Amino acid sequence: MVKTMILEEKLRAQLQQKDILLMTHIVLGYPSFHVNRQVIAQMVGNGVDCIEMQIPFSEPMADGPVILKANQDSLAAGTTVKQCLEFGAEMTAAHDIPFLFMTYYNIIFKYGEEDFFMAAKAADIQGLIVPDLPPEMSPDFFRFAKTSGIAPILIFAPTSTNSRMDELNTSADGFIYCVARRGVTGAQSEFDGEFDSYLNRCRAATSLPLAVGFGIRDSEDVRAISGRADIAVIGSKTIQLVDTEGVEAVGPFISNLR
């Protein structure tokens, strides 16, 4: 696959200025698009380098209880894919950082792969994370990704063999999302010798930047992976903050992560 380099180049330019980048995660429509708008402003204003916007799905298999509930509540409130695409376009116009969509393949398949990529490109989305889509499942998805210039972000896990990582790398672009541990999002991860060995395998399999997610909860976790990974992904924690302390808690939390 010929790399588009669009997202990767932006991330590498940011890495010239910072030891590690921060990527955050929001669920679109939860608790509302109005709150999403406020949270994103807090995130960008306090130094987030990239934001992953999740289009809600009824069965988000990679997500733990916090993000699962957010998906379900967003759908119950009537959130549509069209609204998410329109909101994505609004955010990319308002903020000068890369925005990604994260969702599950059924959403894209039902919408129509080519139509979805055309709409995402029109919204200036830089990448797509689809946890339940291996490259073998839809060659058309990766063809549309290439022609649209939207990076398909693929996932390495501790259970991935070296040969599987090599295979995934041939279809990946932008960066590789390295799952810190087995299981779903939200639980604490341990960044020990076993994690180092895993991350070394990830580095050997790709020249793309490495993002580490699943269990990044505070500045101690970010420091623990600085110099080992390129991007720290914070997901469930910011959703919990909004739920318990309100939007105004997001900015201080982000500013103290690095």
LINJO-V343416 format. One record per residue. N is the residue number from 1. RES is the residue in one small letter. SS is DSSP state (hx for helix, st for strand, lp for the rest). OMEGA is omega as a letter, one per 20 degrees, with the letter a starting at -180 (NA if undefined). D_CENTER is the distance of its C-alpha to the mean C-alpha in Angstrom with 2 decimals. Layout:
# LINJO-V343416
n/res/ss/omega/d_center
N/RES/SS/OMEGA/D_CENTER
N/RES/SS/OMEGA/D_CENTER
This chain:
# LINJO-V343416
n/res/ss/omega/d_center
1/m/lp/r/21.39
2/v/lp/a/21.88
3/k/lp/r/18.86
4/t/lp/r/18.18
5/m/lp/a/17.18
6/i/hx/a/16.08
7/l/hx/a/12.54
8/e/hx/a/13.77
9/e/hx/r/16.80
10/k/hx/r/15.19
11/l/hx/a/13.23
12/r/hx/r/16.50
13/a/hx/r/18.50
14/q/hx/a/16.63
15/l/hx/r/17.19
16/q/lp/a/20.85
17/q/lp/a/21.01
18/k/lp/r/18.96
19/d/lp/r/19.02
20/i/lp/r/15.32
21/l/st/r/12.47
22/l/st/r/10.51
23/m/st/r/6.94
24/t/st/a/7.14
25/h/st/r/6.27
26/i/st/r/9.15
27/v/st/a/10.90
28/l/lp/a/12.89
29/g/lp/r/16.57
30/y/lp/i/16.49
31/p/lp/r/18.92
32/s/lp/r/19.51
33/f/hx/r/18.32
34/h/hx/r/20.74
35/v/hx/r/19.09
36/n/hx/a/15.57
37/r/hx/r/17.36
38/q/hx/a/18.90
39/v/hx/r/15.91
40/i/hx/r/14.02
41/a/hx/r/17.37
42/q/hx/a/17.63
43/m/hx/a/14.30
44/v/hx/a/15.15
45/g/hx/a/18.73
46/n/lp/r/18.11
47/g/lp/r/16.25
48/v/lp/a/12.46
49/d/lp/a/11.55
50/c/st/a/8.26
51/i/st/r/6.76
52/e/st/a/4.11
53/m/st/a/7.20
54/q/st/r/8.08
55/i/lp/a/11.37
56/p/lp/r/13.45
57/f/lp/a/15.17
58/s/lp/a/18.26
59/e/lp/a/17.45
60/p/lp/a/13.84
61/m/lp/a/14.92
62/a/lp/a/12.12
63/d/lp/r/12.11
64/g/lp/a/14.82
65/p/hx/a/17.40
66/v/hx/a/15.84
67/i/hx/r/12.92
68/l/hx/r/15.42
69/k/hx/r/17.94
70/a/hx/r/15.77
71/n/hx/a/15.13
72/q/hx/a/18.86
73/d/hx/r/20.08
74/s/hx/r/18.21
75/l/hx/r/19.72
76/a/hx/r/23.03
77/a/lp/r/23.08
78/g/lp/a/22.95
79/t/lp/a/19.54
80/t/lp/r/19.55
81/v/hx/r/17.35
82/k/hx/r/19.64
83/q/hx/a/19.04
84/c/hx/r/15.24
85/l/hx/r/15.91
86/e/hx/r/18.53
87/f/hx/r/16.53
88/g/hx/r/13.83
89/a/hx/r/16.90
90/e/hx/a/18.28
91/m/hx/r/15.41
92/t/hx/r/15.23
93/a/hx/a/19.01
94/a/hx/a/19.12
95/h/lp/a/16.78
96/d/lp/r/16.82
97/i/lp/r/13.34
98/p/st/r/10.69
99/f/st/r/8.80
100/l/st/r/6.45
101/f/st/r/7.19
102/m/st/r/6.05
103/t/st/r/9.49
104/y/lp/a/12.29
105/y/hx/a/14.82
106/n/hx/r/17.70
107/i/hx/a/16.38
108/i/hx/r/16.26
109/f/hx/a/19.47
110/k/hx/r/21.31
111/y/hx/a/20.45
112/g/lp/a/21.48
113/e/hx/a/19.29
114/e/hx/r/21.11
115/d/hx/r/21.30
116/f/hx/r/17.61
117/f/hx/r/16.89
118/m/hx/r/19.78
119/a/hx/r/18.57
120/a/hx/r/15.03
121/k/hx/r/16.89
122/a/hx/r/19.34
123/a/lp/a/16.67
124/d/lp/r/15.56
125/i/lp/a/11.95
126/q/lp/a/10.96
127/g/st/r/8.59
128/l/st/r/7.85
129/i/st/a/6.16
130/v/st/a/9.31
131/p/lp/a/10.05
132/d/lp/a/13.71
133/l/lp/r/14.55
134/p/lp/a/16.34
135/p/hx/a/17.75
136/e/hx/a/21.19
137/m/hx/a/20.55
138/s/lp/r/20.27
139/p/hx/r/21.44
140/d/hx/r/21.52
141/f/hx/a/17.76
142/f/hx/r/17.51
143/r/hx/r/20.62
144/f/hx/r/19.31
145/a/hx/a/16.13
146/k/hx/a/18.64
147/t/hx/r/21.04
148/s/hx/a/18.64
149/g/lp/r/17.02
150/i/lp/a/13.44
151/a/st/r/11.61
152/p/st/a/10.91
153/i/st/r/8.24
154/l/st/a/10.19
155/i/st/r/10.32
156/f/st/r/13.21
157/a/lp/r/14.75
158/p/lp/r/17.95
159/t/lp/a/19.82
160/s/lp/r/19.04
161/t/lp/r/22.29
162/n/hx/a/22.75
163/s/hx/r/23.83
164/r/hx/r/20.84
165/m/hx/r/18.51
166/d/hx/r/20.85
167/e/hx/a/20.68
168/l/hx/a/16.91
169/n/hx/a/16.97
170/t/lp/r/19.43
171/s/lp/a/17.03
172/a/lp/r/13.82
173/d/lp/r/13.09
174/g/lp/r/11.16
175/f/st/r/10.03
176/i/st/r/10.02
177/y/st/a/7.71
178/c/st/r/10.69
179/v/st/a/11.18
180/a/lp/a/13.69
181/r/lp/r/16.07
182/r/lp/r/17.29
183/g/lp/a/16.67
184/v/lp/a/14.10
185/t/lp/r/11.83
186/g/lp/a/13.93
187/a/lp/a/16.82
188/q/lp/r/17.88
189/s/lp/r/17.40
190/e/lp/a/20.22
191/f/lp/a/19.86
192/d/lp/a/23.25
193/g/hx/r/25.11
194/e/hx/r/23.60
195/f/hx/r/20.08
196/d/hx/r/21.57
197/s/hx/r/23.05
198/y/hx/a/19.86
199/l/hx/r/18.03
200/n/hx/r/21.15
201/r/hx/r/20.91
202/c/hx/a/17.37
203/r/hx/a/18.82
204/a/hx/a/21.78
205/a/hx/a/19.96
206/t/lp/r/18.03
207/s/lp/r/18.55
208/l/lp/r/14.94
209/p/st/a/13.19
210/l/st/r/11.81
211/a/st/r/8.80
212/v/st/r/9.91
213/g/st/a/8.55
214/f/lp/r/10.73
215/g/lp/r/13.49
216/i/lp/a/12.87
217/r/lp/a/15.16
218/d/lp/a/17.38
219/s/hx/r/18.77
220/e/hx/r/20.51
221/d/hx/r/17.42
222/v/hx/r/15.99
223/r/hx/a/19.49
224/a/hx/a/19.67
225/i/hx/r/16.97
226/s/st/a/18.00
227/g/lp/r/19.90
228/r/lp/r/18.40
229/a/st/a/14.74
230/d/lp/a/13.47
231/i/st/r/10.29
232/a/st/a/10.13
233/v/st/r/7.18
234/i/st/a/9.03
235/g/lp/a/8.59
236/s/hx/a/11.97
237/k/hx/a/14.13
238/t/hx/r/13.63
239/i/hx/r/14.22
240/q/hx/r/17.26
241/l/hx/r/18.45
242/v/hx/a/18.61
243/d/hx/a/20.38
244/t/hx/a/22.86
245/e/hx/r/23.45
246/g/lp/a/22.33
247/v/lp/a/20.28
248/e/hx/r/22.50
249/a/hx/a/21.25
250/v/hx/a/17.72
251/g/hx/r/19.06
252/p/hx/r/21.23
253/f/hx/a/18.66
254/i/hx/a/16.21
255/s/hx/a/19.27
256/n/lp/a/20.44
257/l/lp/a/17.46
258/r/lp/NA/18.55
